[in-house]
Amino acid sequence: MPLDQRWLACLSGAEWSPGRVGRVDPVPVAEDGPTTTAGGLVFTTTTDGTIYALDDQTLKPLWSFNTGSFSSAPPMTFAVNGKQYVAVLIGGNAQTRDLLNKTPALKDMQNTSMLFVFSL
């Protein structure tokens, strides 16, 4: 089974109203889960280590950054002196090490603990 099917979870959204159902195509994400903001953003990570900022209405990518390893925790958001940030812990866990060892397609990825922090 290809990697993208074996290690895939999906994030999807729908708008429910009487007599109408809107559908949004799924977006591939890691199993860690998404984080949302009051400003209309959804942050998530994918199996290949990419962090995405998605529009919360359409789930279309607005921004992305590849970290070079797997996500170890869901993205989180916080504020300091009125400035909002999103942080993601990457790599450095037994699950990541095991996946890297068993998946030849991921031989170039690193299992290094890193904390990525971005300002919004």
C-alpha positions in Angstrom: 0.0 0.0 0.0 1.4 3.4 -0.9 2.6 5.6 1.9 0.0 8.3 1.3 -2.8 5.8 1.9 -1.2 3.8 4.7 -0.4 6.8 7.0 -3.4 9.1 6.1 -6.1 10.7 8.2 -8.4 13.4 6.8 -9.7 16.7 7.8 -13.1 17.6 6.3 -15.7 20.2 7.0 -19.4 20.7 6.1 -22.0 23.4 6.4 -25.3 22.1 7.7 -28.5 24.1 7.2 -32.1 23.1 6.7 -32.5 21.6 3.2 -28.9 22.1 2.3 -25.7 20.3 2.9 -22.4 21.7 1.8 -19.4 19.4 1.3 -15.7 20.2 1.4 -13.2 17.7 0.0 -11.0 16.1 2.6 -7.5 17.4 3.2 -4.8 14.9 4.2 -3.5 15.5 7.7 -1.4 13.8 10.3 -3.2 12.0 13.2 -2.4 14.8 15.7 -5.5 16.9 15.0 -6.1 20.5 13.9 -6.1 23.8 15.8 -8.4 26.6 14.9 -8.3 30.4 15.5 -11.0 33.0 15.9 -9.5 34.7 12.9 -10.7 32.0 10.5 -7.6 29.8 10.3 -7.1 26.1 10.8 -3.6 24.8 11.4 -2.7 21.2 10.8 0.3 19.0 9.8 0.6 16.3 7.2 2.5 13.0 7.3 5.4 14.4 5.3 5.9 17.1 8.0 4.2 20.1 6.2 2.5 22.6 8.5 -0.6 24.1 6.8 -2.7 27.2 7.5 -6.1 26.6 6.0 -9.2 28.8 5.5 -11.7 27.6 8.0 -14.6 27.9 5.6 -13.1 26.2 2.5 -10.2 24.3 4.0 -8.1 25.6 1.1 -4.4 26.1 2.0 -3.4 29.7 2.6 0.2 29.0 3.7 2.5 25.9 4.2 5.9 25.1 5.5 7.7 21.7 5.3 9.6 20.9 8.5 11.5 17.8 7.2 10.1 15.5 9.8 6.8 14.3 11.3 4.5 16.2 13.7 4.8 15.1 17.3 1.8 17.0 18.6 -1.1 19.1 17.3 -0.4 22.7 16.4 -1.1 25.1 19.3 -1.7 28.8 19.4 -0.9 31.4 22.0 -0.5 35.2 22.4 2.2 37.3 24.0 1.6 41.1 24.4 -1.3 40.9 22.0 0.7 39.1 19.2 -0.6 35.7 18.3 1.6 32.7 17.5 1.3 29.1 16.3 3.7 26.5 17.5 4.2 22.9 16.4 6.5 20.2 18.0 8.2 18.1 15.3 10.0 14.8 15.5 11.9 13.3 18.4 9.6 10.5 19.4 9.5 6.7 19.3 6.6 6.5 16.9 8.4 8.7 14.4 11.6 6.8 14.7 9.8 3.5 14.2 8.0 4.8 11.1 11.2 6.2 9.6 12.9 2.8 10.1 10.1 0.8 8.5 9.3 3.1 5.5 12.0 3.3 2.8 10.2 6.2 1.1 10.9 8.3 4.2 14.7 7.6 4.4 15.6 11.3 4.0 13.4 12.5 6.9 15.0 13.3 10.2 13.8 12.4 13.7 15.1 15.4 15.5 13.1 17.3 18.2 12.3 20.8 16.9 9.8 23.4 18.0 8.6 25.6 15.1 6.9 28.9 16.1 5.3 31.3 13.6 3.7 34.7 14.3 0.3 35.5 12.8 
